[in-house]
Amino acid sequence: MEIKEPFVLYNDTDIVKAARCLKAMSHPLRLKILCVLGNNSVSVQDIVEQVGTSQSNISQHLSILREKNILGSKKEANRVYYFIDDERMLQLIKMMRDVFCSKN
């Protein structure tokens, strides 16, 4: 069996980014939004329907996730679509699903 060295974040910039992303994700509603998005671009209206809260509440949380550079957005006609703008975040969400979500 091969023994690997533990992975350590040495770069302070990486540590700060990781901490900011994890803090943003730590709110249950924001985590649910990220899980709803997955690999897709989803309109605000569809996020509201899938998450089950008000549009103003969703908009506040989307704003926080944008500020942390976790989400990107694009406007098409009168709709705004959000997507996860960081491949590392997609990997993290997949890993959390694998670890925490029950397989029905």
Sequence and secondary structure as in RCSB ss.txt:
>XXXX:A:sequence
MEIKEPFVLYNDTDIVKAARCLKAMSHPLRLKILCVLGNNSVSVQDIVEQVGTSQSNISQHLSILREKNILGSKK
EANRVYYFIDDERMLQLIKMMRDVFCSKN
>XXXX:A:secstr
           HHHHHHHHHHHHHHTSHHHHHHHHHHTTS EEHHHHHHHHTS HHHHHHHHHHHHHTT EEEEE
ETTEEEEEE  HHHHHHHHHHHHHHS   
